[in-house]
Amino acid sequence: VERVERVEKARYVRISGDGYRWRKVGEKIVKGNPHPRHYYRCTSSARCLARKHIQTVVDNSDVIVTYYKEAHSRCTSR
C-alpha cells in the first residue's frame, strides 16, 4: 500500500496529524534536492509495518510531500 500526500508547508502544521504516533528513524540528503528526506515508522503498535518519509519539493520549498508505505497493522489511531 502506497499513498502520497502533497501539502503546502503553511498548512502542514494543521493537517499533519493523521492520528498515529510516528518516530523519526533517519534523515538523508537525496541527490538533486538540497532539502533532507525524513524517515518515520509507526509506533502505535510494536508490530505495525507502516512507514512514511517526508520531503520538501525541490522546485517549490513551500510544498511538502509525504509518502506512506505499508498499511497500519495491529494498531489503531488516536
Residue, then its C-alpha position, 0 to 999 in steps of 0.5 A: v500500500e502506497r499513498v502520497e500526500r502533497v501539502e503546502k508547508a503553511r498548512y502542514v502544521r494543521i493537517s499533519g496529524d493523521g492520528y498515529r504516533w510516528r518516530k523519526v528513524g533517519e534523515k538523508i540528503v537525496k541527490g538533486n534536492p538540497h532539502p533532507r528526506h525524513y524517515y518515520r515508522c509507526t509506533s502505535s503498535a510494536r508490530c505495525l509495518a507502516r512507514k512514511h518519509i517526508q520531503t520538501v519539493v525541490d522546485n517549490s520549498d513551500v510544498i511538502v510531500t509525504y509518502y506512506k508505505e505499508a498499511h497500519s497493522r495491529c494498531t489503531s489511531r488516536 
